[in-house]
């Protein structure tokens, strides 16, 4: 079984900005913590720092940008997951501890039961 790839997120330095390398190129991600709503969002930029999509909310076990089509989105799916199965939400206490942003290229067959 292929090993999962994860995007490391520094939750102590919000907004947090980083570049990730995916199969179809580099992308810049800016993670934000919404203190009032108590949730994280991510903004997606291309390699030249042109905004592709802003304000996508991170929701546990829900792929980013679901239901939205844009040819500039990464080919791989990014999805916050908790392999332990004990979390019910994403928050500062569990992001990058038990909840991780997984890069899913679809090669492990996890969508089939």
C-alpha positions in Angstrom: 0.0 0.0 0.0 1.4 3.5 -0.9 2.4 5.7 2.0 0.2 8.8 2.5 1.7 12.2 1.9 0.7 15.0 4.3 1.0 18.8 4.2 2.6 20.0 7.4 0.8 23.0 8.9 2.4 25.3 11.5 -0.6 26.1 13.7 1.3 28.4 16.0 2.0 31.0 13.2 -1.3 31.9 11.6 -1.7 33.0 9.0 0.7 30.3 7.8 2.0 30.3 4.2 3.8 27.5 2.4 4.6 26.1 -1.0 3.7 22.5 -1.8 4.9 20.4 -4.7 2.3 18.2 -6.3 2.3 16.1 -9.4 1.1 18.9 -11.6 3.3 21.6 -10.2 3.9 23.9 -7.2 1.1 25.6 -5.3 1.1 28.1 -2.5 -1.2 27.7 0.4 -2.1 30.2 3.0 -3.8 28.8 6.1 -5.9 31.1 8.4 -7.6 30.5 11.8 -11.0 32.2 12.2 -11.2 32.9 15.9 -14.8 34.0 15.8 -16.1 31.0 13.9 -13.4 28.6 15.3 -12.4 27.1 12.0 -9.4 27.0 9.6 -9.5 28.2 6.0 -7.0 27.8 3.2 -6.3 30.1 0.2 -4.9 28.5 -2.9 -2.4 30.3 -5.2 -0.5 29.1 -8.2 3.3 29.0 -8.4 3.4 32.7 -9.4 1.3 33.6 -6.4 -1.9 34.3 -8.4 -5.0 33.6 -6.3 -6.9 30.6 -7.5 -9.4 30.2 -4.6 -9.8 32.0 -1.2 -11.4 31.0 2.0 -11.9 27.2 1.6 -12.9 25.9 5.1 -11.1 22.8 6.3 -13.7 20.2 7.4 -12.8 16.8 8.7 -12.9 14.0 6.1 -14.2 16.5 3.4 -12.0 17.1 0.4 -11.1 20.7 -0.3 -12.9 22.5 -3.1 -15.5 19.7 -3.3 -18.3 20.6 -5.7 -16.2 23.3 -7.4 -14.6 22.8 -10.7 -11.6 24.9 -11.7 -8.9 23.8 -14.2 -6.3 25.5 -12.1 -7.0 23.3 -9.0 -4.4 20.6 -8.2 -5.0 17.2 -9.7 -4.5 15.5 -6.3 -7.2 15.7 -3.7 -6.4 17.5 -0.4 -8.4 16.2 2.5 -8.1 16.7 6.3 -8.2 13.3 7.9 -8.0 11.7 11.3 -6.8 8.1 10.9 -7.5 7.4 14.6 -11.2 8.1 14.0 -11.5 9.9 17.4 -11.9 13.5 16.2 -15.1 15.2 15.2 -13.8 18.6 14.2 -10.6 20.4 13.3 -9.2 22.8 15.9 -5.8 24.1 17.2 -5.5 21.3 19.6 -5.7 18.5 17.0 -4.5 20.0 13.6 -1.1 18.4 12.9 -1.5 16.2 16.0 -4.3 13.7 15.1 -5.8 15.6 12.1 -3.5 15.9 9.1 -4.0 17.4 5.6 -3.5 14.4 3.3 -2.5 14.6 -0.3 -4.6 11.9 -2.0 -3.6 11.0 -5.5 -6.3 8.2 -5.6 -3.7 5.4 -6.0 -4.5 3.6 -2.7 -8.1 2.6 -3.6 -9.4 4.0 -0.4 -12.6 5.1 -2.0 -13.8 1.6 -2.7 -15.3 -0.6 0.1 
